[in-house]
C-alpha cells in the first residue's frame, strides 16, 4: 500500500528505510519539509539516528530471489555500519 510521504510520522518505527528519493522538485520540497517537521524530528528512529536513505530504487523494485538477496545485502551493510 502506498502512502503520502507525510504519513510516515503516523507509523512508530525503530528503523526507517527510504529506498528512493524523489526526482521532481515539488516532491523534493515535500520531503525536505517533512525532514524539518516537528513530528518527524520526534520520531524514535530519527532521534536514534536509525533512518537509512538508500537512493537505489531499482534495487528495491523486484522481488525475485536475486533482487531479494541484493536488498538483504544492502540492508545488512547499512545496519552493521551503525554499530
C-alpha positions as CSV (number, residue, x, y, z in Angstrom):
1,X,0.0,0.0,0.0
2,X,1.4,3.4,-0.9
3,X,1.0,6.4,1.4
4,X,1.9,10.0,1.1
5,X,5.4,10.6,2.5
6,X,4.0,12.8,5.2
7,X,2.0,9.8,6.6
8,X,5.3,8.2,7.7
9,X,5.1,10.0,11.0
10,X,1.9,8.1,11.9
11,X,3.8,4.8,12.0
12,X,6.1,4.1,15.0
13,X,9.3,2.6,13.9
14,X,12.7,1.6,15.4
15,X,14.3,1.9,11.9
16,X,13.2,3.7,8.8
17,X,14.4,2.8,5.3
18,X,13.8,5.2,2.4
19,X,14.7,3.3,-0.7
20,X,14.3,6.1,-3.3
21,X,14.5,9.8,-3.3
22,X,12.1,12.0,-5.3
23,X,13.2,13.2,-8.7
24,X,10.9,16.2,-9.2
25,X,11.2,19.5,-7.5
26,X,7.8,19.5,-5.8
27,X,8.4,16.1,-4.3
28,X,11.9,17.1,-3.1
29,X,10.4,20.1,-1.4
30,X,7.8,17.9,0.4
31,X,10.4,15.6,1.6
32,X,12.6,18.4,2.9
33,X,9.6,19.9,4.7
34,X,9.0,16.5,6.3
35,X,12.6,16.1,7.4
36,X,12.4,19.5,9.1
37,X,8.9,19.0,10.7
38,X,8.4,18.5,14.4
39,X,6.6,15.2,14.1
40,X,9.5,13.8,12.0
41,X,12.1,15.1,14.5
42,X,10.1,13.5,17.4
43,X,10.1,10.0,15.8
44,X,12.1,7.5,17.8
45,X,14.1,6.3,14.7
46,X,15.1,9.8,13.9
47,X,16.1,10.6,17.5
48,X,18.3,7.4,17.5
49,X,19.8,8.2,14.1
50,X,18.2,5.0,12.7
51,X,17.0,6.4,9.4
52,X,18.6,5.0,6.3
53,X,18.3,6.6,2.9
54,X,19.1,4.2,0.2
55,X,18.8,6.0,-3.1
56,X,18.6,2.8,-5.2
57,X,15.0,2.5,-6.3
58,X,16.0,-0.1,-9.0
59,X,17.4,-2.4,-6.3
60,X,14.2,-2.3,-4.3
61,X,11.9,-2.8,-7.3
62,X,11.9,-6.6,-7.8
63,X,11.0,-9.4,-5.5
64,X,12.8,-12.3,-7.3
65,X,15.5,-14.3,-5.4
66,X,18.4,-12.3,-6.9
67,X,16.7,-8.9,-6.1
68,X,15.8,-10.1,-2.6
69,X,19.4,-11.2,-2.0
70,X,20.7,-7.8,-3.2
71,X,18.3,-6.0,-1.0
72,X,19.2,-8.0,2.1
73,X,22.9,-7.4,1.4
74,X,22.3,-3.7,1.2
75,X,20.2,-3.6,4.4
76,X,22.8,-5.6,6.3
77,X,25.6,-3.3,5.1
78,X,23.7,-0.3,6.4
79,X,22.7,-1.8,9.7
80,X,26.2,-3.1,10.5
81,X,27.8,0.3,9.7
82,X,25.8,1.8,12.6
83,X,27.4,-0.4,15.2
